[in-house]
Amino acid sequence: MEIMKLMEWCRTYRRFDQAKPVPENVLENIMEAARLANSASNRQQLRFLVVKSPEMVEKLFTFTHWAAILPKELGQPKDGEHPVLFIVPTYEASEKAKWTDVDIGIAETRMTIAAAAEGVGSCILANIERDPIRDVLGLPASIEIATIVAFGYPTHESHIVSMKDGDVKYYLDEKKDYCVPKRSREDLFRIV
Ligand SMILES: Cc1cc2nc3c(=O)[nH]c(=O)nc-3n(C[C@H](O)[C@H](O)[C@H](O)COP(=O)(O)O)c2cc1C
């Protein structure tokens, strides 16, 4: 995909074809994208749990909350629409550094772009229940989780729309595709 088309397509997706796993070669690309990511002082302190067995994915899914600004019946993926893969970046709590969250953001962005290049959609999730997720993954309390990423083949589209009156709220159109308002370039950038 041409790079700017890829930037546009690489949005948040919240309904997936649960019968369609992410192929092994795409998962390899996603992992490699995180491995090659920039990190502060090149510390590479993150360790990633790849959750792909349907049983484990379902267990994790229970503790994830989607599209907080929509009514739950519209935003939360229904049975058959769940993601098929989670990747959970972790780090030792005692090693939390000033830029750890930046490292996580960069690694997650690289993974979502590598996925999108192969038509795999994703959703970065901060609205998660960390203690139960730690339990499901068998992680000790000393391991920290910030955000996690869900992946799958999307069954809806997501469109950028222009923002009206500064309203950042995304919404669904009549086809239940996501519409995501973005600020104008003039609002965001000042060339000095
Ligand atoms: C750090 C971060 C945390 C997020 N947490 C959630 C979440 O818990 N649940 C969810 O449905 N979406 C979550 N999102 C997705 C955002 O809602 C989404 O990025 C935003 O609405 C813009 O849509 P876009 O990604 O298509 O540009 C998160 C995104 C980021 C970057």
The ligand as a Gaussian input file, in Angstrom:
#p B3LYP/6-31G(d) Opt

LIG

0 1
 C       -3.406000       5.368000      23.975000
 C       -4.716000       4.964000      23.336000
 C       -5.665000       4.302000      24.092000
 C       -6.852000       3.873000      23.511000
 N       -7.744000       3.140000      24.266000
 C       -8.874000       2.694000      23.683000
 C       -9.765000       1.851000      24.419000
 O       -9.527000       1.503000      25.578000
 N      -10.882000       1.400000      23.785000
 C      -11.150000       1.720000      22.480000
 O      -12.160000       1.269000      21.951000
 N      -10.326000       2.512000      21.762000
 C       -9.197000       2.993000      22.327000
 N       -8.321000       3.764000      21.598000
 C       -8.639000       4.123000      20.198000
 C       -9.041000       5.613000      20.085000
 O      -10.360000       5.769000      20.557000
 C       -8.907000       6.018000      18.611000
 O       -7.527000       6.053000      18.298000
 C       -9.525000       7.389000      18.341000
 O      -10.913000       7.340000      18.513000
 C       -9.211000       7.882000      16.934000
 O       -9.554000       6.919000      15.978000
 P       -8.476000       6.444000      14.935000
 O       -7.510000       5.548000      15.698000
 O       -9.216000       5.689000      13.908000
 O       -7.770000       7.656000      14.429000
 C       -7.124000       4.174000      22.148000
 C       -6.149000       4.837000      21.387000
 C       -4.963000       5.217000      21.973000
 C       -3.917000       5.902000      21.107000

